Amino acid sequence: MENNNTDVTVSEILASFRMFDGKYKREQIDAARNLKEEITPHLIEILEKVLSDPEKYAVDDDLYDHIYALMLLGHFKEPKAHKVIYNLFILKDDLPYRMFGDIFTSNLPVILLNTCGGSLDLIRSMVLNRDADDYSKVSACHALAYCVIEGYAYRESVIEFFGQLFTGNEADEGSDFWGLLASIACDLYPEEIMDTIRQAYEDGLIMPGMVRYADFEKSLAFGEEKCLELLKRRLDQDSLDDIHGAMSWWACFNEDPEPSLPASSIDNYSFPGATGQPSAESDRKKKATRKKKRKQAKASRKKNRRK
């Protein structure tokens, strides 16, 4: 890539990311992309510093370099960042959300996908970590679904793994984890685990208001090929390939939105007979974000809110 920012140094780019000033650092991000090899170790180091003192970043709303670092590393598809990202998002006490805001429920699945280098081990470990926040685990499940689209995993193996997560021991009683997991499984074509899904409804693990049993029936009627096609379309929309499109529209930045759809928006497709009902995945994201905001409104970071 031709370097059009030869007068900008890595130190200057990092300094511009450090403190939040309401401006989207478009030119500095472009400069970072031109200096990818040089700046990547520094971006990873930023996240390692966050991991060493997460409470500092959770309470100080002026610190912002970790936001740029996380998004850029996801954009770069840097596998060396995967372990520290994993460690950050399995932290307890709502720390991931307090540090990273809505990235926690919107961009994290693609960031995990992009940095995993084809290895699902840490993503699966995040799902199985009983102490991790439910929304970290759900984002990891979402990442696994995207791994199918990327060819990192077979659909059958991921669906089988999902089917093992409805025992009632994966989260606290009354958790949304199972409903959110079910909606992801629904979008991945859940034929092999329908007995498990039916039992989960009977056991009260899946709340019908979160994902309807009718959604599963429509998914099965739609067929595997079409379900995966639609999931690929959403992955394309969630992609961080256009990092400006993924970030510049955030409400915290004083910049007009990109003309294209933001990377985290969802195409509200309909299954046959759904009469325009939004997809289970669309509902999942909306409900996850709404609940998280209500629960943590006083403690959360507000400067990277989307709405």
Helices and strands as residue ranges (DSSP letters): H 10-18, H 26-34, H 36-52, H 54-59, H 65-76, G 79-81, H 82-89, H 95-100, G 101-104, H 108-115, H 121-128, H 134-150, H 155-163, H 177-187, G 191-193, H 194-202, H 213-222, H 224-238, H 243-247, H 280-296
